[in-house]
Amino acid sequence: MYAKIQITGKIEVVTGMHIGGSSAFAAIGAVDSPVIKDVRTNLPMIPGSSLKGKMRTLLAKTYNGNGKMPAKPDDDDERLIRLFGSAKKERLKRSRIIISDMVMCNDKELREQGLQSMTEVKFENSINRLTAVANPRQIERAVRGSQFDIDFIYEVEEENEIVEDFETLSQGMKLLQYDYLGGHGSRGYGKVKFNDLQADVVIGEVSDEIMADCNEKLKGV
């Protein structure tokens, strides 16, 4: 069968989030580590590859059984290969899930609450234990309360595998909520949560029973 299921919802930033952009042309005195931004709106964004890669990494630790990841993504558990794909010659498989880039969507609401900028600059300072010399730096973060619209497309290949794939995907999102997205997570950055998740058939046909099961999986995130 051939069908596509769209998953919509929102990612909300719970603590300031840093997903790095380029600082190659930063002026003297500028932020050392800026966040990646949408070139048209200059608003923070979440690359689909960042979200997809983080979820796959967390799932790989889970499905490997001992908390360690295989050396290469192509050696992941079969359930992950099925959902995220593999480039290995003998296991060549296209990803069933497409995760689009996400641009901040609630900037107007935050401005109405008094925010002047959709990012903040966090001053970090590491100190050499032997010399006591400080190494200050400035890290830009998407502000707490930022929201990003989710747009996932799941491509149906085997009807009897849809619900299990949604279980895997939902588990990846749940694991991420107890981890972090972006950099500097050990310092408290990048805690996120998923809201208003909903799956709908946009191409082809999938039974109402299967879709009900898929949405039930998403509710567990």
Backbone torsions as a table, in degrees:
resi	resn	phi	psi	omega
1	MET	NA	159.2	178.8
2	TYR	-132.7	122.6	178.9
3	ALA	-158.6	162.1	176.1
4	LYS	-129.4	136.8	178.6
5	ILE	-116.8	127.9	178.1
6	GLN	-98.3	133.4	176.1
7	ILE	-111.0	122.6	179.0
8	THR	-119.4	168.0	-179.6
9	GLY	153.4	-157.9	-179.2
10	LYS	-139.7	148.2	167.2
11	ILE	-105.5	126.4	177.9
12	GLU	-109.4	133.2	178.1
13	VAL	-82.4	120.0	-177.6
14	VAL	-91.8	-37.7	172.5
15	THR	-128.7	152.6	-175.9
16	GLY	-44.5	133.5	-172.6
17	MET	-116.7	132.7	177.8
18	HIS	-118.8	109.1	167.5
19	ILE	-115.3	112.4	-165.0
20	GLY	-68.6	142.6	171.2
21	GLY	-110.3	-171.8	-178.4
22	SER	-82.6	136.6	174.6
23	SER	-117.1	21.5	-174.0
24	ALA	-61.0	-32.0	-176.3
25	PHE	-114.9	26.8	-179.0
26	ALA	-68.2	138.8	178.3
27	ALA	-76.8	163.3	176.9
28	ILE	-60.9	130.9	-178.8
29	GLY	88.3	-3.9	179.7
30	ALA	-77.3	170.9	178.0
31	VAL	-59.6	133.8	-178.1
32	ASP	-68.1	-37.0	-173.7
33	SER	-134.7	88.2	-178.2
34	PRO	-77.4	161.8	174.6
35	VAL	-87.5	158.6	175.7
36	ILE	-74.0	137.6	-176.7
37	LYS	-130.6	154.5	173.5
38	ASP	-70.2	128.1	-173.6
39	VAL	-67.7	-25.1	-177.3
40	ARG	-83.8	-35.2	-175.7
41	THR	-109.5	-15.3	-175.3
42	ASN	63.3	22.7	176.6
43	LEU	-94.8	151.2	175.9
44	PRO	-57.0	150.2	178.4
45	MET	-138.3	161.5	173.7
46	ILE	-116.7	111.3	176.1
47	PRO	-62.3	137.4	178.1
48	GLY	-57.0	-34.5	-179.4
49	SER	-65.4	-33.3	179.1
50	SER	-66.5	-44.9	-179.6
51	LEU	-67.8	-45.5	-178.6
52	LYS	-63.1	-44.5	-178.9
53	GLY	-65.2	-39.4	-179.8
54	LYS	-66.9	-43.2	179.2
55	MET	-63.9	-41.0	179.8
56	ARG	-64.3	-39.6	179.0
57	THR	-61.7	-46.0	179.9
58	LEU	-64.9	-39.7	178.5
59	LEU	-67.7	-36.3	179.5
60	ALA	-62.7	-39.6	176.7
61	LYS	-63.1	-37.5	-177.9
62	THR	-71.6	-47.6	-173.3
63	TYR	-79.9	-15.5	176.8
64	ASN	-74.8	-18.0	171.6
65	GLY	91.6	-25.4	-177.4
66	ASN	-119.9	13.8	178.3
67	GLY	79.6	2.7	178.9
68	LYS	-111.1	149.8	-179.9
69	MET	-94.0	149.2	168.7
70	PRO	-58.9	155.8	-177.5
71	ALA	-60.8	-33.1	-178.2
72	LYS	-129.9	145.6	177.0
73	PRO	-57.0	-29.1	-179.1
74	ASP	-67.8	-11.4	178.3
75	ASP	-101.9	13.1	179.3
76	ASP	-63.3	166.5	173.3
77	ASP	-56.7	151.0	-175.9
78	GLU	-57.4	-35.8	179.6
79	ARG	-64.5	-33.6	178.1
80	LEU	-76.2	-39.8	176.3
81	ILE	-59.3	-42.0	-178.7
82	ARG	-62.3	-39.4	-175.9
83	LEU	-86.0	-43.5	-173.1
84	PHE	-101.4	-14.4	176.7
85	GLY	93.5	171.3	179.8
86	SER	-151.6	141.7	177.4
87	ALA	-101.8	1.2	-179.1
88	LYS	-68.0	134.2	-172.1
89	LYS	-54.3	-46.0	-177.1
90	GLU	-82.9	-7.7	178.6
91	ARG	-127.6	28.4	-175.5
92	LEU	-57.8	121.3	-177.9
93	LYS	-152.8	133.8	179.0
94	ARG	-78.2	144.6	178.2
95	SER	-65.5	139.3	175.8
96	ARG	-87.5	-12.7	-174.9
97	ILE	-117.2	129.2	174.8
98	ILE	-110.1	125.7	179.2
99	ILE	-117.5	111.8	-176.5
100	SER	-77.2	156.3	171.9
101	ASP	-60.1	147.0	-175.8
102	MET	-122.7	124.0	178.7
103	VAL	-103.4	143.2	179.0
104	MET	-51.7	134.2	-172.2
105	CYS	-117.9	-6.9	-175.7
106	ASN	-117.3	31.1	-178.2
107	ASP	-62.6	-38.2	-179.9
108	LYS	-63.0	-41.8	179.0
109	GLU	-62.1	-42.2	-179.5
110	LEU	-69.1	-35.0	177.5
111	ARG	-66.1	-37.1	177.6
112	GLU	-64.8	-23.8	177.8
113	GLN	-85.6	-0.1	174.7
114	GLY	108.7	-3.0	179.0
115	LEU	-74.2	135.4	178.5
116	GLN	-92.1	-26.9	-177.8
117	SER	-133.6	148.2	179.9
118	MET	-88.8	2.9	173.5
119	THR	-130.6	161.7	175.8
120	GLU	-130.2	157.6	177.6
121	VAL	-108.5	121.6	179.2
122	LYS	-102.2	124.2	178.8
123	PHE	-87.9	120.5	177.7
124	GLU	-109.4	152.1	-177.7
125	ASN	-146.4	111.3	174.2
126	SER	-99.7	143.4	-176.7
127	ILE	-122.7	127.9	177.1
128	ASN	-66.9	122.2	-175.5
129	ARG	-64.5	-31.1	-175.8
130	LEU	-84.9	-38.8	-175.4
131	THR	-103.7	-13.6	-177.0
132	ALA	64.8	18.0	178.2
133	VAL	-80.4	130.7	-179.5
134	ALA	-86.5	146.9	176.4
135	ASN	-126.8	83.0	-177.1
136	PRO	-75.3	150.9	175.4
137	ARG	-154.8	159.6	-177.6
138	GLN	-115.3	125.1	-178.3
139	ILE	-118.9	124.8	179.7
140	GLU	-84.1	142.9	-179.1
141	ARG	-136.8	145.2	166.8
142	ALA	-67.7	135.7	-171.0
143	VAL	-72.2	153.6	174.1
144	ARG	-57.6	135.5	-178.3
145	GLY	96.7	-8.0	175.6
146	SER	-61.9	142.0	177.8
147	GLN	-126.6	146.8	-178.3
148	PHE	-132.2	130.7	178.1
149	ASP	-71.7	132.1	177.9
150	ILE	-90.5	138.7	172.8
151	ASP	-143.8	93.7	175.6
152	PHE	-103.6	143.3	171.2
153	ILE	-120.6	121.4	177.0
154	TYR	-104.3	125.3	-179.6
155	GLU	-96.8	121.2	-177.7
156	VAL	-78.2	128.8	173.9
157	GLU	-117.1	-45.4	179.3
158	GLU	-126.2	120.5	-176.0
159	GLU	-59.3	-37.4	-176.5
160	ASN	-76.6	-1.2	179.2
161	GLU	-109.9	-3.5	-174.9
162	ILE	-60.5	-52.7	-174.9
163	VAL	-64.4	-39.7	178.8
164	GLU	-65.5	-39.5	176.5
165	ASP	-62.7	-39.9	178.3
166	PHE	-67.3	-33.2	176.3
167	GLU	-64.3	-42.9	178.1
168	THR	-63.0	-46.5	-179.6
169	LEU	-63.0	-43.5	179.1
170	SER	-63.6	-38.0	178.1
171	GLN	-65.2	-38.2	177.4
172	GLY	-61.7	-41.5	178.7
173	MET	-68.0	-38.9	179.2
174	LYS	-65.8	-42.4	177.7
175	LEU	-60.9	-39.2	-179.8
176	LEU	-63.5	-35.3	179.3
177	GLN	-64.8	-22.0	177.5
178	TYR	-102.7	15.0	177.7
179	ASP	-129.9	-132.1	177.9
180	TYR	-156.2	158.9	178.3
181	LEU	-116.8	133.3	-177.7
182	GLY	92.2	-157.0	-176.1
183	GLY	-100.5	168.2	173.0
184	HIS	62.8	32.6	-179.4
185	GLY	-62.1	-31.3	179.7
186	SER	-68.9	-14.2	177.3
187	ARG	-97.7	6.2	177.1
188	GLY	101.0	0.7	-179.8
189	TYR	-76.5	157.0	160.7
190	GLY	75.6	19.5	173.9
191	LYS	-74.6	131.7	-177.7
192	VAL	-133.4	163.8	172.0
193	LYS	-141.9	153.7	-179.6
194	PHE	-100.7	138.2	179.9
195	ASN	-130.1	149.9	169.3
196	ASP	55.9	40.8	-179.9
197	LEU	-71.1	135.0	-177.7
198	GLN	-149.1	135.1	177.7
199	ALA	-112.0	133.8	179.6
200	ASP	-140.5	142.3	176.2
201	VAL	-74.6	126.9	-179.7
202	VAL	-114.1	-20.3	175.2
203	ILE	-140.6	136.3	179.2
204	GLY	78.8	-160.7	-177.8
205	GLU	-134.3	136.1	173.6
206	VAL	-134.7	138.7	-174.8
207	SER	-60.8	149.3	178.2
208	ASP	-60.1	-34.4	-179.9
209	GLU	-64.1	-45.0	179.4
210	ILE	-65.1	-42.4	-179.4
211	MET	-64.8	-36.7	176.9
212	ALA	-63.0	-41.1	177.7
213	ASP	-65.1	-39.7	179.6
214	CYS	-63.1	-45.0	-179.6
215	ASN	-68.5	-29.6	175.4
216	GLU	-66.2	-38.2	176.6
217	LYS	-62.4	-42.4	-178.2
218	LEU	-66.5	-31.9	178.3
219	LYS	-64.9	-23.8	-179.1
220	GLY	-79.8	-3.5	-179.6
221	VAL	-70.7	NA	NA
